[in-house]
Amino acid sequence: MSDFLVKRDALRECRVAESAPPSIESGQALLRVDRFGLTANNVTYAVMGEAMSYWDFFPAEDGWGRMPVWGFAEVERSEAEGLEAGARVYGYLPPSSHLPVTPGSVNEQGFTDRSPHRAALPSAYHRYLVSTEDPFYRADSEDIQMLLRPLFYTSFLIDDQLADDGLTGRGPIVISSASSKTAIAAAFLLAQRDGVELVGLTSAGNGEFVEGLGIYGRTVTYDEIGSLDSGPATYVDISGDGTVRQAVHTHFGNDLVHSMAVGITHWEELGAGQGDLPGPAPALFFAPTRVEKRSADWGPAELERRVAEAWHPFCEWTAGWLETIPGQGFDGLQSAYLDVLEGRVGPKSAHVVTL
Ligand SMILES: NC(=O)c1ccc[n+]([C@@H]2O[C@H](COP(=O)([O-])OP(=O)(O)OC[C@H]3O[C@@H](n4cnc5c(N)ncnc54)[C@H](OP(=O)(O)O)[C@@H]3O)[C@@H](O)[C@H]2O)c1
């Protein structure tokens, strides 16, 4: 068994640990982790590992963490009723060679990992979906699914919440880290709504790329926030950068209708920005909470159906420009992780690792 470990309090320190192959008991199955994507989202899991319990999904030795990833695994062995060895599944995985699971609610579509240590964690992360039965799945677009599916799901929910709260017609929606995949997917969906005005905030080096996407009405770099028109606006914060947040809130002041805290791509700038924050207090957006709400409103199957329907056009559009950077084995994983951590990956690209 191999595990990619990150030092919890010093994310630049990482290593691969070897141990005896895991055994499984009756009622359990063993997944062999095959492939997964790696973007700023995974670094956020590590940055927020303690605060939001992301380290608790896949426990590791003291002081070290296994950063969760989204990808595909194969059922290598199964002692669980209804789950056959050989099935290919998509879900939340450790950056490890294997994951023992305790399948529950097993059906043709997949299973839920009922391992006791996961019980208190958000249920949106527990389901493993059998690819042959999955409405999202197409064998020719596995890379895009691993990379973008969890992010797109979030973006779908951001678009839904902004529309539901009546924020799509109350001045521009200003999105930071506009070059991130989560921002791009949210902007792609929002741009399809009538009358929505979208402003993409990004770093100077990514301005041309964001402009070229053609989904934001206007692209503004972080040092040009003062050039935005004043008046009502909504801030969707994907950078988590304290200085940018301060500049946006100061610029719009009490006209800022809503400030949605989604991500922290600029993870080292989280605590930056000084003084009182004018306008509304930032409200944390947590996708699993919104999944629970919409599952209750619409039913889980209808939520899945709506996300899958919106997903395929996005997937096709993205395939036209997204370049995947393939990585192999734990060496490839380590180098991809450090590239993502240090912000060395261009916005047109994304890492996919095959173990
Ligand atoms: N709240 C939720 O439920 C939820 C769900 C899903 C994702 N998210 C969050 O959304 C964020 C975006 O994730 P993603 O995977 O879509 O990101 P991504 O595509 O990997 O983002 C890449 C972009 O982030 C900025 N960036 C990345 N690393 C950086 C660094 N080290 N220093 C400075 N800038 C850096 C750059 O954008 P700019 O130059 O444009 O700033 C870069 O183009 C993550 O924080 C993720 O956790 C939140």
PDBQT file of the ligand as one rigid body, heavy atoms in Angstrom, charges set to zero:
ROOT
HETATM    1  N1  LIG A 401     -17.202  26.169  -1.364  1.00  0.00    +0.000 N 
HETATM    2  C1  LIG A 401     -17.289  25.029  -2.019  1.00  0.00    +0.000 C 
HETATM    3  O1  LIG A 401     -18.158  24.198  -1.758  1.00  0.00    +0.000 OA
HETATM    4  C2  LIG A 401     -16.314  24.738  -3.111  1.00  0.00    +0.000 A 
HETATM    5  C3  LIG A 401     -16.529  23.668  -3.985  1.00  0.00    +0.000 A 
HETATM    6  C4  LIG A 401     -15.628  23.447  -5.056  1.00  0.00    +0.000 A 
HETATM    7  C5  LIG A 401     -14.522  24.284  -5.173  1.00  0.00    +0.000 A 
HETATM    8  N2  LIG A 401     -14.332  25.294  -4.275  1.00  0.00    +0.000 N 
HETATM    9  C6  LIG A 401     -13.128  26.149  -4.345  1.00  0.00    +0.000 C 
HETATM   10  O2  LIG A 401     -13.001  26.891  -5.537  1.00  0.00    +0.000 OA
HETATM   11  C7  LIG A 401     -11.596  27.203  -5.722  1.00  0.00    +0.000 C 
HETATM   12  C8  LIG A 401     -11.233  26.984  -7.169  1.00  0.00    +0.000 C 
HETATM   13  O3  LIG A 401     -10.863  25.644  -7.395  1.00  0.00    +0.000 OA
HETATM   14  P1  LIG A 401     -10.452  25.125  -8.860  1.00  0.00    +0.000 P 
HETATM   15  O4  LIG A 401     -10.041  23.723  -8.678  1.00  0.00    +0.000 OA
HETATM   16  O5  LIG A 401     -11.531  25.512  -9.794  1.00  0.00    +0.000 OA
HETATM   17  O6  LIG A 401      -9.161  26.021  -9.129  1.00  0.00    +0.000 OA
HETATM   18  P2  LIG A 401      -8.138  26.019 -10.384  1.00  0.00    +0.000 P 
HETATM   19  O7  LIG A 401      -8.860  25.873 -11.659  1.00  0.00    +0.000 OA
HETATM   20  O8  LIG A 401      -7.021  25.096 -10.100  1.00  0.00    +0.000 OA
HETATM   21  O9  LIG A 401      -7.642  27.526 -10.210  1.00  0.00    +0.000 OA
HETATM   22  C9  LIG A 401      -6.534  28.024 -10.887  1.00  0.00    +0.000 C 
HETATM   23  C10 LIG A 401      -6.497  29.531 -10.690  1.00  0.00    +0.000 C 
HETATM   24  O10 LIG A 401      -6.422  29.880  -9.301  1.00  0.00    +0.000 OA
HETATM   25  C11 LIG A 401      -5.472  30.941  -9.104  1.00  0.00    +0.000 C 
HETATM   26  N3  LIG A 401      -4.382  30.305  -8.376  1.00  0.00    +0.000 N 
HETATM   27  C12 LIG A 401      -4.216  28.984  -8.214  1.00  0.00    +0.000 A 
HETATM   28  N4  LIG A 401      -3.168  28.716  -7.424  1.00  0.00    +0.000 NA
HETATM   29  C13 LIG A 401      -2.678  29.874  -7.051  1.00  0.00    +0.000 A 
HETATM   30  C14 LIG A 401      -1.579  30.254  -6.208  1.00  0.00    +0.000 A 
HETATM   31  N5  LIG A 401      -0.816  29.348  -5.578  1.00  0.00    +0.000 N 
HETATM   32  N6  LIG A 401      -1.352  31.563  -6.067  1.00  0.00    +0.000 NA
HETATM   33  C15 LIG A 401      -2.135  32.473  -6.679  1.00  0.00    +0.000 A 
HETATM   34  N7  LIG A 401      -3.183  32.158  -7.478  1.00  0.00    +0.000 NA
HETATM   35  C16 LIG A 401      -3.445  30.882  -7.648  1.00  0.00    +0.000 A 
HETATM   36  C17 LIG A 401      -5.193  31.456 -10.500  1.00  0.00    +0.000 C 
HETATM   37  O11 LIG A 401      -6.309  32.306 -10.827  1.00  0.00    +0.000 OA
HETATM   38  P3  LIG A 401      -6.370  33.923 -10.882  1.00  0.00    +0.000 P 
HETATM   39  O12 LIG A 401      -5.093  34.370 -11.467  1.00  0.00    +0.000 OA
HETATM   40  O13 LIG A 401      -7.570  34.161 -11.796  1.00  0.00    +0.000 OA
HETATM   41  O14 LIG A 401      -6.616  34.366  -9.471  1.00  0.00    +0.000 OA
HETATM   42  C18 LIG A 401      -5.279  30.177 -11.318  1.00  0.00    +0.000 C 
HETATM   43  O15 LIG A 401      -5.501  30.377 -12.676  1.00  0.00    +0.000 OA
HETATM   44  C19 LIG A 401     -10.816  26.336  -4.729  1.00  0.00    +0.000 C 
HETATM   45  O16 LIG A 401     -10.399  27.087  -3.602  1.00  0.00    +0.000 OA
HETATM   46  C20 LIG A 401     -11.854  25.318  -4.340  1.00  0.00    +0.000 C 
HETATM   47  O17 LIG A 401     -11.657  24.720  -3.100  1.00  0.00    +0.000 OA
HETATM   48  C21 LIG A 401     -15.190  25.526  -3.257  1.00  0.00    +0.000 A 
ENDROOT
TORSDOF 0
